[in-house]
Amino acid sequence: NALAGRYLKAGDPVINIDAKNKELLRHSPGDNNKGIKWHRQGQPPRVGTYELPDPAIRKAVLYGVYDMAANTGWVTVGSDGDTAAFAVATLGRWWEHVGKPRYPNTTRLLMTADAGGSNRYRVRLWKTELAALATQTGLASTVCHYPPGTSKWNKTEHRLFSAITSNWRGRPLTSHEVIVKLIGATTTSTGLTVHAEADPGSYPRGIKITNAQMATIAPQSTPDTSHGERNYTVRPATTAATSRKPSTVPC
């Protein structure tokens, strides 16, 4: 919290990142989407009878970025796996379209994240993709993971995702396009605005990162003196041998 305060005072970006629960499509509003929404007589949306996964319809995978200083959100709606590559691809999209224009002179970025999920600190793919993004953007990216059991502190949950859930309450999520529109229409009395877009890219699970690959990016990562396993800074690569592009898809 103190570190975030110093970054904000200096005018550098501080973001909170997190993945939202996967959403079933073409189903009636379930326990996570209770509420009432009126429709014209004879024009109800068609949904499934039971809230059960349909193998033929991919779930919506949501990953969000909340900018503390600007009170804005970015949500990528994917249709493949909630992997570390998908998480870093969302960060890359946010930086290219929002972060870089808003913070043109910054050389560093602070992000807070949960200790679990696709961005958990023990995932090797998360570290390698983040190192590639740091090289691509030229930003020294500091990551602070919340200690286990403290994910309720993540501001993405109660400043971004909670507002999204309230906005689409009672509405059947019939397609990825509907989800993108509902998220993009989310606002709050405190001035929150949200941008959402679909990501049709493929992010396969089970990618293995070898010890040799980890050794390659080791010079880019510096652990903090306090719980360095969860708090660390990833800097841009200084040689061509350690640089590569992250697994993003064209925007």
SETOR-219139 format. One record per residue (C-alpha): z, x, y; residue in three letters. Coordinates in steps of 0.5 Angstrom, whole numbers, plus 500, padded with zeros to 3 digits. Layout:
<atom><c3>Z</c3><c1>X</c1><c2>Y</c2><fitor>ALA</fitor></atom>
...
***
This chain:
<atom><c3>500</c3><c1>500</c1><c2>500</c2><fitor>ASN</fitor></atom>
<atom><c3>502</c3><c1>506</c1><c2>505</c2><fitor>ALA</fitor></atom>
<atom><c3>495</c3><c1>509</c1><c2>503</c2><fitor>LEU</fitor></atom>
<atom><c3>491</c3><c1>503</c1><c2>504</c2><fitor>ALA</fitor></atom>
<atom><c3>495</c3><c1>502</c1><c2>511</c2><fitor>GLY</fitor></atom>
<atom><c3>492</c3><c1>509</c1><c2>513</c2><fitor>ARG</fitor></atom>
<atom><c3>485</c3><c1>508</c1><c2>511</c2><fitor>TYR</fitor></atom>
<atom><c3>485</c3><c1>501</c1><c2>515</c2><fitor>LEU</fitor></atom>
<atom><c3>488</c3><c1>505</c1><c2>521</c2><fitor>LYS</fitor></atom>
<atom><c3>483</c3><c1>510</c1><c2>521</c2><fitor>ALA</fitor></atom>
<atom><c3>477</c3><c1>505</c1><c2>520</c2><fitor>GLY</fitor></atom>
<atom><c3>475</c3><c1>507</c1><c2>513</c2><fitor>ASP</fitor></atom>
<atom><c3>474</c3><c1>501</c1><c2>508</c2><fitor>PRO</fitor></atom>
<atom><c3>479</c3><c1>499</c1><c2>503</c2><fitor>VAL</fitor></atom>
<atom><c3>477</c3><c1>494</c1><c2>498</c2><fitor>ILE</fitor></atom>
<atom><c3>480</c3><c1>490</c1><c2>492</c2><fitor>ASN</fitor></atom>
<atom><c3>476</c3><c1>489</c1><c2>486</c2><fitor>ILE</fitor></atom>
<atom><c3>477</c3><c1>485</c1><c2>479</c2><fitor>ASP</fitor></atom>
<atom><c3>473</c3><c1>481</c1><c2>474</c2><fitor>ALA</fitor></atom>
<atom><c3>474</c3><c1>473</c1><c2>474</c2><fitor>LYS</fitor></atom>
<atom><c3>474</c3><c1>470</c1><c2>467</c2><fitor>ASN</fitor></atom>
<atom><c3>468</c3><c1>468</c1><c2>464</c2><fitor>LYS</fitor></atom>
<atom><c3>465</c3><c1>461</c1><c2>465</c2><fitor>GLU</fitor></atom>
<atom><c3>462</c3><c1>457</c1><c2>460</c2><fitor>LEU</fitor></atom>
<atom><c3>456</c3><c1>453</c1><c2>463</c2><fitor>LEU</fitor></atom>
<atom><c3>453</c3><c1>446</c1><c2>462</c2><fitor>ARG</fitor></atom>
<atom><c3>460</c3><c1>443</c1><c2>460</c2><fitor>HIS</fitor></atom>
<atom><c3>465</c3><c1>438</c1><c2>463</c2><fitor>SER</fitor></atom>
<atom><c3>470</c3><c1>441</c1><c2>468</c2><fitor>PRO</fitor></atom>
<atom><c3>476</c3><c1>444</c1><c2>463</c2><fitor>GLY</fitor></atom>
<atom><c3>483</c3><c1>446</c1><c2>465</c2><fitor>ASP</fitor></atom>
<atom><c3>481</c3><c1>452</c1><c2>469</c2><fitor>ASN</fitor></atom>
<atom><c3>476</c3><c1>447</c1><c2>474</c2><fitor>ASN</fitor></atom>
<atom><c3>480</c3><c1>440</c1><c2>474</c2><fitor>LYS</fitor></atom>
<atom><c3>479</c3><c1>436</c1><c2>480</c2><fitor>GLY</fitor></atom>
<atom><c3>475</c3><c1>430</c1><c2>482</c2><fitor>ILE</fitor></atom>
<atom><c3>468</c3><c1>430</c1><c2>485</c2><fitor>LYS</fitor></atom>
<atom><c3>464</c3><c1>424</c1><c2>487</c2><fitor>TRP</fitor></atom>
<atom><c3>457</c3><c1>423</c1><c2>485</c2><fitor>HIS</fitor></atom>
<atom><c3>452</c3><c1>417</c1><c2>486</c2><fitor>ARG</fitor></atom>
<atom><c3>452</c3><c1>411</c1><c2>481</c2><fitor>GLN</fitor></atom>
<atom><c3>447</c3><c1>413</c1><c2>476</c2><fitor>GLY</fitor></atom>
<atom><c3>446</c3><c1>420</c1><c2>478</c2><fitor>GLN</fitor></atom>
<atom><c3>452</c3><c1>424</c1><c2>474</c2><fitor>PRO</fitor></atom>
<atom><c3>450</c3><c1>431</c1><c2>472</c2><fitor>PRO</fitor></atom>
<atom><c3>449</c3><c1>432</c1><c2>465</c2><fitor>ARG</fitor></atom>
<atom><c3>454</c3><c1>436</c1><c2>461</c2><fitor>VAL</fitor></atom>
<atom><c3>457</c3><c1>438</c1><c2>454</c2><fitor>GLY</fitor></atom>
<atom><c3>462</c3><c1>433</c1><c2>451</c2><fitor>THR</fitor></atom>
<atom><c3>466</c3><c1>439</c1><c2>448</c2><fitor>TYR</fitor></atom>
<atom><c3>468</c3><c1>445</c1><c2>452</c2><fitor>GLU</fitor></atom>
<atom><c3>466</c3><c1>450</c1><c2>446</c2><fitor>LEU</fitor></atom>
<atom><c3>462</c3><c1>456</c1><c2>447</c2><fitor>PRO</fitor></atom>
<atom><c3>454</c3><c1>455</c1><c2>446</c2><fitor>ASP</fitor></atom>
<atom><c3>451</c3><c1>461</c1><c2>443</c2><fitor>PRO</fitor></atom>
<atom><c3>444</c3><c1>459</c1><c2>446</c2><fitor>ALA</fitor></atom>
<atom><c3>447</c3><c1>459</c1><c2>453</c2><fitor>ILE</fitor></atom>
<atom><c3>450</c3><c1>465</c1><c2>456</c2><fitor>ARG</fitor></atom>
<atom><c3>457</c3><c1>465</c1><c2>460</c2><fitor>LYS</fitor></atom>
<atom><c3>457</c3><c1>467</c1><c2>467</c2><fitor>ALA</fitor></atom>
<atom><c3>460</c3><c1>474</c1><c2>468</c2><fitor>VAL</fitor></atom>
<atom><c3>463</c3><c1>474</c1><c2>475</c2><fitor>LEU</fitor></atom>
<atom><c3>466</c3><c1>481</c1><c2>478</c2><fitor>TYR</fitor></atom>
<atom><c3>468</c3><c1>481</c1><c2>485</c2><fitor>GLY</fitor></atom>
<atom><c3>470</c3><c1>486</c1><c2>491</c2><fitor>VAL</fitor></atom>
<atom><c3>474</c3><c1>484</c1><c2>497</c2><fitor>TYR</fitor></atom>
<atom><c3>474</c3><c1>487</c1><c2>503</c2><fitor>ASP</fitor></atom>
<atom><c3>481</c3><c1>487</c1><c2>506</c2><fitor>MET</fitor></atom>
<atom><c3>479</c3><c1>489</c1><c2>514</c2><fitor>ALA</fitor></atom>
<atom><c3>473</c3><c1>484</c1><c2>514</c2><fitor>ALA</fitor></atom>
<atom><c3>476</c3><c1>479</c1><c2>510</c2><fitor>ASN</fitor></atom>
<atom><c3>470</c3><c1>478</c1><c2>506</c2><fitor>THR</fitor></atom>
<atom><c3>468</c3><c1>477</c1><c2>499</c2><fitor>GLY</fitor></atom>
<atom><c3>462</c3><c1>480</c1><c2>495</c2><fitor>TRP</fitor></atom>
<atom><c3>461</c3><c1>477</c1><c2>488</c2><fitor>VAL</fitor></atom>
<atom><c3>456</c3><c1>479</c1><c2>483</c2><fitor>THR</fitor></atom>
<atom><c3>454</c3><c1>473</c1><c2>477</c2><fitor>VAL</fitor></atom>
<atom><c3>452</c3><c1>477</c1><c2>471</c2><fitor>GLY</fitor></atom>
<atom><c3>450</c3><c1>474</c1><c2>464</c2><fitor>SER</fitor></atom>
<atom><c3>451</c3><c1>480</c1><c2>460</c2><fitor>ASP</fitor></atom>
<atom><c3>457</c3><c1>484</c1><c2>458</c2><fitor>GLY</fitor></atom>
<atom><c3>463</c3><c1>485</c1><c2>463</c2><fitor>ASP</fitor></atom>
<atom><c3>463</c3><c1>492</c1><c2>462</c2><fitor>THR</fitor></atom>
<atom><c3>464</c3><c1>498</c1><c2>466</c2><fitor>ALA</fitor></atom>
<atom><c3>457</c3><c1>499</c1><c2>468</c2><fitor>ALA</fitor></atom>
<atom><c3>457</c3><c1>492</c1><c2>471</c2><fitor>PHE</fitor></atom>
<atom><c3>463</c3><c1>493</c1><c2>475</c2><fitor>ALA</fitor></atom>
<atom><c3>460</c3><c1>500</c1><c2>478</c2><fitor>VAL</fitor></atom>
<atom><c3>453</c3><c1>496</c1><c2>479</c2><fitor>ALA</fitor></atom>
<atom><c3>457</c3><c1>491</c1><c2>483</c2><fitor>THR</fitor></atom>
<atom><c3>460</c3><c1>496</c1><c2>487</c2><fitor>LEU</fitor></atom>
<atom><c3>453</c3><c1>499</c1><c2>488</c2><fitor>GLY</fitor></atom>
<atom><c3>450</c3><c1>493</c1><c2>491</c2><fitor>ARG</fitor></atom>
<atom><c3>456</c3><c1>491</c1><c2>495</c2><fitor>TRP</fitor></atom>
<atom><c3>456</c3><c1>498</c1><c2>498</c2><fitor>TRP</fitor></atom>
<atom><c3>448</c3><c1>498</c1><c2>499</c2><fitor>GLU</fitor></atom>
<atom><c3>448</c3><c1>491</c1><c2>503</c2><fitor>HIS</fitor></atom>
<atom><c3>455</c3><c1>491</c1><c2>506</c2><fitor>VAL</fitor></atom>
<atom><c3>459</c3><c1>497</c1><c2>506</c2><fitor>GLY</fitor></atom>
<atom><c3>454</c3><c1>502</c1><c2>509</c2><fitor>LYS</fitor></atom>
<atom><c3>452</c3><c1>498</c1><c2>515</c2><fitor>PRO</fitor></atom>
<atom><c3>459</c3><c1>496</c1><c2>516</c2><fitor>ARG</fitor></atom>
<atom><c3>462</c3><c1>503</c1><c2>515</c2><fitor>TYR</fitor></atom>
<atom><c3>456</c3><c1>507</c1><c2>517</c2><fitor>PRO</fitor></atom>
<atom><c3>460</c3><c1>513</c1><c2>519</c2><fitor>ASN</fitor></atom>
<atom><c3>465</c3><c1>513</c1><c2>513</c2><fitor>THR</fitor></atom>
<atom><c3>466</c3><c1>519</c1><c2>508</c2><fitor>THR</fitor></atom>
<atom><c3>471</c3><c1>516</c1><c2>504</c2><fitor>ARG</fitor></atom>
<atom><c3>473</c3><c1>509</c1><c2>500</c2><fitor>LEU</fitor></atom>
<atom><c3>479</c3><c1>507</c1><c2>497</c2><fitor>LEU</fitor></atom>
<atom><c3>479</c3><c1>501</c1><c2>492</c2><fitor>MET</fitor></atom>
<atom><c3>485</c3><c1>498</c1><c2>488</c2><fitor>THR</fitor></atom>
<atom><c3>484</c3><c1>495</c1><c2>481</c2><fitor>ALA</fitor></atom>
<atom><c3>488</c3><c1>493</c1><c2>475</c2><fitor>ASP</fitor></atom>
<atom><c3>490</c3><c1>497</c1><c2>470</c2><fitor>ALA</fitor></atom>
<atom><c3>486</c3><c1>493</c1><c2>465</c2><fitor>GLY</fitor></atom>
<atom><c3>479</c3><c1>490</c1><c2>464</c2><fitor>GLY</fitor></atom>
<atom><c3>472</c3><c1>493</c1><c2>465</c2><fitor>SER</fitor></atom>
<atom><c3>475</c3><c1>498</c1><c2>470</c2><fitor>ASN</fitor></atom>
<atom><c3>481</c3><c1>500</c1><c2>467</c2><fitor>ARG</fitor></atom>
<atom><c3>483</c3><c1>507</c1><c2>468</c2><fitor>TYR</fitor></atom>
<atom><c3>482</c3><c1>509</c1><c2>461</c2><fitor>ARG</fitor></atom>
<atom><c3>475</c3><c1>507</c1><c2>460</c2><fitor>VAL</fitor></atom>
<atom><c3>471</c3><c1>514</c1><c2>460</c2><fitor>ARG</fitor></atom>
<atom><c3>464</c3><c1>510</c1><c2>462</c2><fitor>LEU</fitor></atom>
<atom><c3>468</c3><c1>507</c1><c2>468</c2><fitor>TRP</fitor></atom>
<atom><c3>469</c3><c1>514</c1><c2>470</c2><fitor>LYS</fitor></atom>
<atom><c3>462</c3><c1>517</c1><c2>469</c2><fitor>THR</fitor></atom>
<atom><c3>459</c3><c1>511</c1><c2>472</c2><fitor>GLU</fitor></atom>
<atom><c3>464</c3><c1>512</c1><c2>478</c2><fitor>LEU</fitor></atom>
<atom><c3>462</c3><c1>519</c1><c2>479</c2><fitor>ALA</fitor></atom>
<atom><c3>455</c3><c1>518</c1><c2>479</c2><fitor>ALA</fitor></atom>
<atom><c3>456</c3><c1>512</c1><c2>484</c2><fitor>LEU</fitor></atom>
<atom><c3>460</c3><c1>517</c1><c2>488</c2><fitor>ALA</fitor></atom>
<atom><c3>454</c3><c1>522</c1><c2>488</c2><fitor>THR</fitor></atom>
<atom><c3>449</c3><c1>517</c1><c2>490</c2><fitor>GLN</fitor></atom>
<atom><c3>453</c3><c1>514</c1><c2>496</c2><fitor>THR</fitor></atom>
<atom><c3>456</c3><c1>521</c1><c2>498</c2><fitor>GLY</fitor></atom>
<atom><c3>463</c3><c1>518</c1><c2>498</c2><fitor>LEU</fitor></atom>
<atom><c3>469</c3><c1>520</c1><c2>496</c2><fitor>ALA</fitor></atom>
<atom><c3>472</c3><c1>514</c1><c2>492</c2><fitor>SER</fitor></atom>
<atom><c3>480</c3><c1>514</c1><c2>491</c2><fitor>THR</fitor></atom>
<atom><c3>482</c3><c1>509</c1><c2>486</c2><fitor>VAL</fitor></atom>
<atom><c3>489</c3><c1>506</c1><c2>485</c2><fitor>CYS</fitor></atom>
<atom><c3>490</c3><c1>502</c1><c2>479</c2><fitor>HIS</fitor></atom>
<atom><c3>496</c3><c1>497</c1><c2>479</c2><fitor>TYR</fitor></atom>
<atom><c3>501</c3><c1>499</c1><c2>474</c2><fitor>PRO</fitor></atom>
<atom><c3>501</c3><c1>495</c1><c2>468</c2><fitor>PRO</fitor></atom>
<atom><c3>504</c3><c1>488</c1><c2>469</c2><fitor>GLY</fitor></atom>
<atom><c3>503</c3><c1>488</c1><c2>476</c2><fitor>THR</fitor></atom>
<atom><c3>496</c3><c1>485</c1><c2>477</c2><fitor>SER</fitor></atom>
<atom><c3>498</c3><c1>479</c1><c2>481</c2><fitor>LYS</fitor></atom>
<atom><c3>499</c3><c1>484</c1><c2>487</c2><fitor>TRP</fitor></atom>
<atom><c3>491</c3><c1>484</c1><c2>486</c2><fitor>ASN</fitor></atom>
<atom><c3>488</c3><c1>481</c1><c2>493</c2><fitor>LYS</fitor></atom>
<atom><c3>482</c3><c1>479</c1><c2>490</c2><fitor>THR</fitor></atom>
<atom><c3>486</c3><c1>474</c1><c2>485</c2><fitor>GLU</fitor></atom>
<atom><c3>489</c3><c1>470</c1><c2>491</c2><fitor>HIS</fitor></atom>
<atom><c3>485</c3><c1>472</c1><c2>497</c2><fitor>ARG</fitor></atom>
<atom><c3>478</c3><c1>471</c1><c2>494</c2><fitor>LEU</fitor></atom>
<atom><c3>478</c3><c1>468</c1><c2>487</c2><fitor>PHE</fitor></atom>
<atom><c3>483</c3><c1>463</c1><c2>488</c2><fitor>SER</fitor></atom>
<atom><c3>479</c3><c1>460</c1><c2>494</c2><fitor>ALA</fitor></atom>
<atom><c3>473</c3><c1>460</c1><c2>490</c2><fitor>ILE</fitor></atom>
<atom><c3>476</c3><c1>456</c1><c2>484</c2><fitor>THR</fitor></atom>
<atom><c3>479</c3><c1>451</c1><c2>489</c2><fitor>SER</fitor></atom>
<atom><c3>472</c3><c1>450</c1><c2>492</c2><fitor>ASN</fitor></atom>
<atom><c3>468</c3><c1>448</c1><c2>486</c2><fitor>TRP</fitor></atom>
<atom><c3>474</c3><c1>444</c1><c2>483</c2><fitor>ARG</fitor></atom>
<atom><c3>472</c3><c1>438</c1><c2>479</c2><fitor>GLY</fitor></atom>
<atom><c3>464</c3><c1>441</c1><c2>479</c2><fitor>ARG</fitor></atom>
<atom><c3>461</c3><c1>442</c1><c2>473</c2><fitor>PRO</fitor></atom>
<atom><c3>458</c3><c1>449</c1><c2>472</c2><fitor>LEU</fitor></atom>
<atom><c3>451</c3><c1>447</c1><c2>470</c2><fitor>THR</fitor></atom>
<atom><c3>447</c3><c1>454</c1><c2>471</c2><fitor>SER</fitor></atom>
<atom><c3>448</c3><c1>461</c1><c2>474</c2><fitor>HIS</fitor></atom>
<atom><c3>444</c3><c1>458</c1><c2>480</c2><fitor>GLU</fitor></atom>
<atom><c3>450</c3><c1>453</c1><c2>481</c2><fitor>VAL</fitor></atom>
<atom><c3>455</c3><c1>458</c1><c2>481</c2><fitor>ILE</fitor></atom>
<atom><c3>452</c3><c1>463</c1><c2>486</c2><fitor>VAL</fitor></atom>
<atom><c3>451</c3><c1>457</c1><c2>491</c2><fitor>LYS</fitor></atom>
<atom><c3>458</c3><c1>454</c1><c2>490</c2><fitor>LEU</fitor></atom>
<atom><c3>461</c3><c1>461</c1><c2>491</c2><fitor>ILE</fitor></atom>
<atom><c3>457</c3><c1>463</c1><c2>497</c2><fitor>GLY</fitor></atom>
<atom><c3>459</c3><c1>456</c1><c2>500</c2><fitor>ALA</fitor></atom>
<atom><c3>466</c3><c1>458</c1><c2>499</c2><fitor>THR</fitor></atom>
<atom><c3>470</c3><c1>459</c1><c2>506</c2><fitor>THR</fitor></atom>
<atom><c3>478</c3><c1>459</c1><c2>508</c2><fitor>THR</fitor></atom>
<atom><c3>482</c3><c1>457</c1><c2>514</c2><fitor>SER</fitor></atom>
<atom><c3>483</c3><c1>464</c1><c2>515</c2><fitor>THR</fitor></atom>
<atom><c3>476</c3><c1>466</c1><c2>516</c2><fitor>GLY</fitor></atom>
<atom><c3>474</c3><c1>468</c1><c2>509</c2><fitor>LEU</fitor></atom>
<atom><c3>466</c3><c1>468</c1><c2>508</c2><fitor>THR</fitor></atom>
<atom><c3>463</c3><c1>470</c1><c2>501</c2><fitor>VAL</fitor></atom>
<atom><c3>456</c3><c1>473</c1><c2>499</c2><fitor>HIS</fitor></atom>
<atom><c3>454</c3><c1>472</c1><c2>492</c2><fitor>ALA</fitor></atom>
<atom><c3>448</c3><c1>474</c1><c2>488</c2><fitor>GLU</fitor></atom>
<atom><c3>446</c3><c1>474</c1><c2>481</c2><fitor>ALA</fitor></atom>
<atom><c3>445</c3><c1>480</c1><c2>476</c2><fitor>ASP</fitor></atom>
<atom><c3>440</c3><c1>479</c1><c2>471</c2><fitor>PRO</fitor></atom>
<atom><c3>441</c3><c1>486</c1><c2>468</c2><fitor>GLY</fitor></atom>
<atom><c3>443</c3><c1>488</c1><c2>461</c2><fitor>SER</fitor></atom>
<atom><c3>450</c3><c1>492</c1><c2>460</c2><fitor>TYR</fitor></atom>
<atom><c3>451</c3><c1>493</c1><c2>453</c2><fitor>PRO</fitor></atom>
<atom><c3>457</c3><c1>494</c1><c2>450</c2><fitor>ARG</fitor></atom>
<atom><c3>460</c3><c1>500</c1><c2>446</c2><fitor>GLY</fitor></atom>
<atom><c3>457</c3><c1>506</c1><c2>450</c2><fitor>ILE</fitor></atom>
<atom><c3>460</c3><c1>512</c1><c2>448</c2><fitor>LYS</fitor></atom>
<atom><c3>462</c3><c1>518</c1><c2>453</c2><fitor>ILE</fitor></atom>
<atom><c3>463</c3><c1>524</c1><c2>449</c2><fitor>THR</fitor></atom>
<atom><c3>467</c3><c1>530</c1><c2>451</c2><fitor>ASN</fitor></atom>
<atom><c3>462</c3><c1>534</c1><c2>454</c2><fitor>ALA</fitor></atom>
<atom><c3>460</c3><c1>529</c1><c2>458</c2><fitor>GLN</fitor></atom>
<atom><c3>467</c3><c1>528</c1><c2>461</c2><fitor>MET</fitor></atom>
<atom><c3>467</c3><c1>535</c1><c2>462</c2><fitor>ALA</fitor></atom>
<atom><c3>461</c3><c1>535</c1><c2>466</c2><fitor>THR</fitor></atom>
<atom><c3>464</c3><c1>530</c1><c2>471</c2><fitor>ILE</fitor></atom>
<atom><c3>471</c3><c1>533</c1><c2>471</c2><fitor>ALA</fitor></atom>
<atom><c3>470</c3><c1>538</c1><c2>477</c2><fitor>PRO</fitor></atom>
<atom><c3>469</c3><c1>531</c1><c2>481</c2><fitor>GLN</fitor></atom>
<atom><c3>475</c3><c1>528</c1><c2>479</c2><fitor>SER</fitor></atom>
<atom><c3>482</c3><c1>530</c1><c2>482</c2><fitor>THR</fitor></atom>
<atom><c3>488</c3><c1>526</c1><c2>480</c2><fitor>PRO</fitor></atom>
<atom><c3>494</c3><c1>524</c1><c2>485</c2><fitor>ASP</fitor></atom>
<atom><c3>501</c3><c1>528</c1><c2>484</c2><fitor>THR</fitor></atom>
<atom><c3>504</c3><c1>521</c1><c2>483</c2><fitor>SER</fitor></atom>
<atom><c3>501</c3><c1>518</c1><c2>476</c2><fitor>HIS</fitor></atom>
<atom><c3>495</c3><c1>522</c1><c2>476</c2><fitor>GLY</fitor></atom>
<atom><c3>492</c3><c1>518</c1><c2>470</c2><fitor>GLU</fitor></atom>
<atom><c3>492</c3><c1>512</c1><c2>475</c2><fitor>ARG</fitor></atom>
<atom><c3>491</c3><c1>514</c1><c2>482</c2><fitor>ASN</fitor></atom>
<atom><c3>485</c3><c1>519</c1><c2>483</c2><fitor>TYR</fitor></atom>
<atom><c3>479</c3><c1>521</c1><c2>487</c2><fitor>THR</fitor></atom>
<atom><c3>472</c3><c1>522</c1><c2>485</c2><fitor>VAL</fitor></atom>
<atom><c3>468</c3><c1>526</c1><c2>489</c2><fitor>ARG</fitor></atom>
<atom><c3>460</c3><c1>527</c1><c2>490</c2><fitor>PRO</fitor></atom>
<atom><c3>457</c3><c1>532</c1><c2>485</c2><fitor>ALA</fitor></atom>
<atom><c3>456</c3><c1>539</c1><c2>489</c2><fitor>THR</fitor></atom>
<atom><c3>450</c3><c1>541</c1><c2>484</c2><fitor>THR</fitor></atom>
<atom><c3>444</c3><c1>538</c1><c2>481</c2><fitor>ALA</fitor></atom>
<atom><c3>447</c3><c1>539</c1><c2>474</c2><fitor>ALA</fitor></atom>
<atom><c3>453</c3><c1>534</c1><c2>475</c2><fitor>THR</fitor></atom>
<atom><c3>449</c3><c1>529</c1><c2>478</c2><fitor>SER</fitor></atom>
<atom><c3>445</c3><c1>523</c1><c2>476</c2><fitor>ARG</fitor></atom>
<atom><c3>444</c3><c1>515</c1><c2>478</c2><fitor>LYS</fitor></atom>
<atom><c3>449</c3><c1>510</c1><c2>476</c2><fitor>PRO</fitor></atom>
<atom><c3>446</c3><c1>505</c1><c2>471</c2><fitor>SER</fitor></atom>
<atom><c3>445</c3><c1>500</c1><c2>476</c2><fitor>THR</fitor></atom>
<atom><c3>439</c3><c1>495</c1><c2>477</c2><fitor>VAL</fitor></atom>
<atom><c3>434</c3><c1>494</c1><c2>483</c2><fitor>PRO</fitor></atom>
<atom><c3>437</c3><c1>489</c1><c2>488</c2><fitor>CYS</fitor></atom>
***
